[in-house]
Amino acid sequence: MARRLVAIVQARLGSTRLPGKALLDLSGSPMIAHVLSRAAAISGVDDVVLATTDSRQDDALADFAWQIGHACVRGSVEDVLDRYRAALRAHPADAVVRITGDCPLLDPAVSARVVDDYLRAEGGVDYASNVHPPTYPDGLDTELISAAALEEAWREARMPSDREHVTPFIWRQPKRFAMANVLHSDDLSALRWTVDDARDLEFARTVYEALSPDGTRMFGMDEVLELLRARPHLGSLNAGTRRNEGFERSRLADLAASKGQGS
């Protein structure tokens, strides 16, 4: 029996390092438009939903999603896991594909490899990804979570990092949840293709200018790698930022919460 998959793209305008980044211009369109269209192009995905916050500052983001024909679910600013659960309840599916809104270079073909791994398991996998360990460039991250596993995480997760980053409650428990991971033949995890700050945005804009100046052609990972081989200086535009800095900050919040519970 075919399994229904919904891609949930999380985004908000309240970024501290690059405020409003989801709606910043990238080759003639807001960055989030590229992320949504690339998520929709993942083979096996039946629907795409934007999950943003119920803060008034995200009204423009929700309005834009609706204007271009994508569903939008709104919820807690900090509890992103709750947003995912609300999106799944509003758009029922057997599993969700988690995509973050700061990945305008997402390659649908790479994401489809994660989807294929999940589907081939025929219900034997609760969580599939290409990030444990990561071997693809940062910005091509794709996670797939079964509806049942997401529901368990929503019901039981307590730590701030589990609520903010959606999946840690699951991938930290490999004995409880069956997992699969897609590896690339070469380790490309040091490459930074996500957009968290102005340097990242400059990198993404430079790549789009070279490969899709009007933003209409959906190039993939191999073309970006070829561009970097031809113009190796591009990699220095946003070099030096550690992968998963946001998650590391959330772990500090976990420690503070644990101390509070113990006092």
Summary of the structure (lengths in Angstrom):
residues: 263
radius of gyration: 17.7
end to end distance: 51.2
largest distance: 57.1
contacts: 874
relative contact order: 0.15
helix: 45%
strand: 16%
